[in-house]
Amino acid sequence: MKKIFTSIALACMGFACTPGATPPIASQIGESSYTPGRVVWHDLASPNPEASAAFYEAVFGWTTIPHGEGDKMVWVFKNEDKPVALMAYYQTENGSGEWIGAISVDDVTDATTKAKAQGAKIIKKAMNVDERGSISFIQDPQGASISLIKLSNGDPEPALAEVNTFLGQELWSNEPTQSASFYANVVGYTAEETDTQKVPYTIFKMGDMNCAGMLKNPAPTVRSHWVPYIRVADLKETLAKATKAGAKVLVEPNPEIRNGNVALLMDPTGAPVAIQVYNP
Amino acid sequence: MKKKLLLFGLIVCASLLVTACANMYVSGGVGMSYYGGPYGGYGMSPHVNVGMYGGGMRW
């Protein structure tokens, strides 16, 4: 009887010590070196993972790989067998989803502490996540959601985004001056103002590297937020797929708008995402 | 025997508790309190001023 009790107890402890089903992300995207300031990962907070998965599979040809069980289940989006993003379920208060980019930083705890000191709301403090690295989730002082990350195997190598992967992130800020100051203090960005555009536009840089863009929020009644851009091969074709899959088009392609290369969508959960043809 | 049963029960309870903690950080975001996206639900139709948007470059 003693042996049976001992065996069951050991089995229970063994089960307890088994880590959760963590998707292998860092080892598949990391390149051993780091490029602080770049947006190196993307998480989709979705109130309806099934609808989100169907949408991104139909529009961008991604595959969706589930990991874990029950309320801790997460899904990895893959483009041609390479992870491009992770989706998790959130029972959000307003019923909508959002893409949350992850900015590479040298020290997540330090950057998160700076963010808090600068007025950010800490949604999830710095923590170590198996197969990913150190990560925190914050809302900047203007309300834009972003995460800070140090991937355990290094950042993806800087390169032109492949078609159907993330091209970049753009901050639509209600207070661009304050946002520039915040990200300078927390991430270390220098803000380069461009004066050749019809409207003021800021490029967030780390040294010579362009990391993200920022403009005055063109959706004035909406809180500040980051807009992810996904590179596509054909704008009209992708737009047709997106609307068929349930997207709402917020900005139609137009020759007067960024040379007609861009469209802005709301996915079926209300998450904003831009699609762009980009062939430098 | 009673003590052993009690000890066994404690071990099982402890293991369940540790399990709950061990799986907390699977995704990094699971479990965080989150209000939701900037535009609200799908039924919302936020207005985007294309003049303000279209004039900006892509970095």
HADDOCK unambig.tbl for C-alpha pairs under 7 A between the chains (distance, minus, plus):
assign (segid A and resid 5 and name CA) (segid B and resid 8 and name CA) 6.89 0.50 0.50
assign (segid A and resid 9 and name CA) (segid B and resid 8 and name CA) 6.75 0.50 0.50
assign (segid A and resid 9 and name CA) (segid B and resid 11 and name CA) 6.34 0.50 0.50
assign (segid A and resid 9 and name CA) (segid B and resid 12 and name CA) 6.44 0.50 0.50
assign (segid A and resid 12 and name CA) (segid B and resid 12 and name CA) 6.27 0.50 0.50
assign (segid A and resid 12 and name CA) (segid B and resid 15 and name CA) 5.77 0.50 0.50
assign (segid A and resid 13 and name CA) (segid B and resid 15 and name CA) 5.19 0.50 0.50
assign (segid A and resid 16 and name CA) (segid B and resid 15 and name CA) 5.25 0.50 0.50
assign (segid A and resid 16 and name CA) (segid B and resid 16 and name CA) 6.49 0.50 0.50
assign (segid A and resid 16 and name CA) (segid B and resid 18 and name CA) 5.62 0.50 0.50
assign (segid A and resid 16 and name CA) (segid B and resid 19 and name CA) 4.16 0.50 0.50
assign (segid A and resid 17 and name CA) (segid B and resid 19 and name CA) 6.71 0.50 0.50
assign (segid A and resid 17 and name CA) (segid B and resid 22 and name CA) 6.81 0.50 0.50
assign (segid A and resid 19 and name CA) (segid B and resid 22 and name CA) 5.95 0.50 0.50
assign (segid A and resid 19 and name CA) (segid B and resid 23 and name CA) 6.08 0.50 0.50
assign (segid A and resid 20 and name CA) (segid B and resid 22 and name CA) 6.86 0.50 0.50
assign (segid A and resid 20 and name CA) (segid B and resid 23 and name CA) 4.67 0.50 0.50
assign (segid A and resid 20 and name CA) (segid B and resid 26 and name CA) 5.84 0.50 0.50
assign (segid A and resid 21 and name CA) (segid B and resid 26 and name CA) 6.67 0.50 0.50
assign (segid A and resid 22 and name CA) (segid B and resid 26 and name CA) 5.39 0.50 0.50
assign (segid A and resid 72 and name CA) (segid B and resid 30 and name CA) 6.55 0.50 0.50
assign (segid A and resid 74 and name CA) (segid B and resid 27 and name CA) 6.54 0.50 0.50
assign (segid A and resid 88 and name CA) (segid B and resid 30 and name CA) 6.46 0.50 0.50
assign (segid A and resid 92 and name CA) (segid B and resid 34 and name CA) 5.79 0.50 0.50
assign (segid A and resid 92 and name CA) (segid B and resid 35 and name CA) 5.14 0.50 0.50
assign (segid A and resid 92 and name CA) (segid B and resid 36 and name CA) 4.79 0.50 0.50
assign (segid A and resid 93 and name CA) (segid B and resid 35 and name CA) 4.84 0.50 0.50
assign (segid A and resid 93 and name CA) (segid B and resid 36 and name CA) 6.00 0.50 0.50
assign (segid A and resid 94 and name CA) (segid B and resid 35 and name CA) 6.30 0.50 0.50
assign (segid A and resid 94 and name CA) (segid B and resid 36 and name CA) 5.54 0.50 0.50
assign (segid A and resid 94 and name CA) (segid B and resid 40 and name CA) 5.52 0.50 0.50
assign (segid A and resid 94 and name CA) (segid B and resid 41 and name CA) 6.23 0.50 0.50
assign (segid A and resid 95 and name CA) (segid B and resid 36 and name CA) 6.38 0.50 0.50
assign (segid A and resid 95 and name CA) (segid B and resid 40 and name CA) 6.61 0.50 0.50
assign (segid A and resid 95 and name CA) (segid B and resid 41 and name CA) 5.27 0.50 0.50
assign (segid A and resid 96 and name CA) (segid B and resid 36 and name CA) 5.22 0.50 0.50
assign (segid A and resid 96 and name CA) (segid B and resid 37 and name CA) 5.09 0.50 0.50
assign (segid A and resid 96 and name CA) (segid B and resid 40 and name CA) 5.27 0.50 0.50
assign (segid A and resid 96 and name CA) (segid B and resid 41 and name CA) 4.59 0.50 0.50
assign (segid A and resid 96 and name CA) (segid B and resid 42 and name CA) 6.86 0.50 0.50
assign (segid A and resid 97 and name CA) (segid B and resid 36 and name CA) 5.66 0.50 0.50
assign (segid A and resid 97 and name CA) (segid B and resid 37 and name CA) 4.77 0.50 0.50
assign (segid A and resid 98 and name CA) (segid B and resid 36 and name CA) 6.80 0.50 0.50
assign (segid A and resid 98 and name CA) (segid B and resid 37 and name CA) 4.65 0.50 0.50
assign (segid A and resid 123 and name CA) (segid B and resid 32 and name CA) 6.47 0.50 0.50
assign (segid A and resid 123 and name CA) (segid B and resid 33 and name CA) 6.82 0.50 0.50
assign (segid A and resid 124 and name CA) (segid B and resid 32 and name CA) 6.24 0.50 0.50
assign (segid A and resid 129 and name CA) (segid B and resid 25 and name CA) 5.51 0.50 0.50
assign (segid A and resid 129 and name CA) (segid B and resid 26 and name CA) 6.37 0.50 0.50
assign (segid A and resid 129 and name CA) (segid B and resid 27 and name CA) 6.95 0.50 0.50
assign (segid A and resid 129 and name CA) (segid B and resid 28 and name CA) 5.94 0.50 0.50
assign (segid A and resid 130 and name CA) (segid B and resid 26 and name CA) 6.79 0.50 0.50
assign (segid A and resid 135 and name CA) (segid B and resid 28 and name CA) 6.91 0.50 0.50
assign (segid A and resid 197 and name CA) (segid B and resid 55 and name CA) 6.02 0.50 0.50
assign (segid A and resid 197 and name CA) (segid B and resid 56 and name CA) 5.87 0.50 0.50
assign (segid A and resid 197 and name CA) (segid B and resid 57 and name CA) 6.66 0.50 0.50
assign (segid A and resid 198 and name CA) (segid B and resid 55 and name CA) 4.64 0.50 0.50
assign (segid A and resid 198 and name CA) (segid B and resid 56 and name CA) 6.54 0.50 0.50
assign (segid A and resid 199 and name CA) (segid B and resid 52 and name CA) 6.26 0.50 0.50
assign (segid A and resid 199 and name CA) (segid B and resid 55 and name CA) 5.18 0.50 0.50
assign (segid A and resid 199 and name CA) (segid B and resid 56 and name CA) 5.60 0.50 0.50
assign (segid A and resid 200 and name CA) (segid B and resid 56 and name CA) 6.85 0.50 0.50
assign (segid A and resid 201 and name CA) (segid B and resid 56 and name CA) 5.75 0.50 0.50
assign (segid A and resid 201 and name CA) (segid B and resid 57 and name CA) 6.96 0.50 0.50
assign (segid A and resid 203 and name CA) (segid B and resid 59 and name CA) 6.43 0.50 0.50
assign (segid A and resid 212 and name CA) (segid B and resid 59 and name CA) 6.94 0.50 0.50
assign (segid A and resid 213 and name CA) (segid B and resid 59 and name CA) 5.87 0.50 0.50
assign (segid A and resid 218 and name CA) (segid B and resid 48 and name CA) 5.43 0.50 0.50
assign (segid A and resid 218 and name CA) (segid B and resid 49 and name CA) 5.03 0.50 0.50
assign (segid A and resid 218 and name CA) (segid B and resid 52 and name CA) 5.34 0.50 0.50
assign (segid A and resid 218 and name CA) (segid B and resid 53 and name CA) 5.62 0.50 0.50
assign (segid A and resid 219 and name CA) (segid B and resid 46 and name CA) 6.84 0.50 0.50
assign (segid A and resid 219 and name CA) (segid B and resid 47 and name CA) 5.72 0.50 0.50
assign (segid A and resid 219 and name CA) (segid B and resid 48 and name CA) 4.46 0.50 0.50
assign (segid A and resid 219 and name CA) (segid B and resid 49 and name CA) 6.15 0.50 0.50
assign (segid A and resid 222 and name CA) (segid B and resid 38 and name CA) 6.25 0.50 0.50
assign (segid A and resid 222 and name CA) (segid B and resid 39 and name CA) 6.59 0.50 0.50
assign (segid A and resid 223 and name CA) (segid B and resid 38 and name CA) 6.00 0.50 0.50
assign (segid A and resid 225 and name CA) (segid B and resid 38 and name CA) 6.60 0.50 0.50
assign (segid A and resid 250 and name CA) (segid B and resid 48 and name CA) 6.92 0.50 0.50
assign (segid A and resid 256 and name CA) (segid B and resid 54 and name CA) 6.91 0.50 0.50
assign (segid A and resid 257 and name CA) (segid B and resid 54 and name CA) 4.13 0.50 0.50
assign (segid A and resid 257 and name CA) (segid B and resid 55 and name CA) 6.75 0.50 0.50
assign (segid A and resid 258 and name CA) (segid B and resid 54 and name CA) 5.50 0.50 0.50
assign (segid A and resid 258 and name CA) (segid B and resid 55 and name CA) 6.95 0.50 0.50
assign (segid A and resid 258 and name CA) (segid B and resid 57 and name CA) 6.63 0.50 0.50
assign (segid A and resid 268 and name CA) (segid B and resid 42 and name CA) 6.22 0.50 0.50
assign (segid A and resid 269 and name CA) (segid B and resid 41 and name CA) 6.58 0.50 0.50
assign (segid A and resid 269 and name CA) (segid B and resid 42 and name CA) 5.69 0.50 0.50
assign (segid A and resid 270 and name CA) (segid B and resid 37 and name CA) 6.94 0.50 0.50
assign (segid A and resid 270 and name CA) (segid B and resid 39 and name CA) 6.44 0.50 0.50
assign (segid A and resid 270 and name CA) (segid B and resid 40 and name CA) 6.43 0.50 0.50
assign (segid A and resid 270 and name CA) (segid B and resid 41 and name CA) 5.36 0.50 0.50
assign (segid A and resid 270 and name CA) (segid B and resid 42 and name CA) 4.56 0.50 0.50
assign (segid A and resid 271 and name CA) (segid B and resid 37 and name CA) 6.06 0.50 0.50
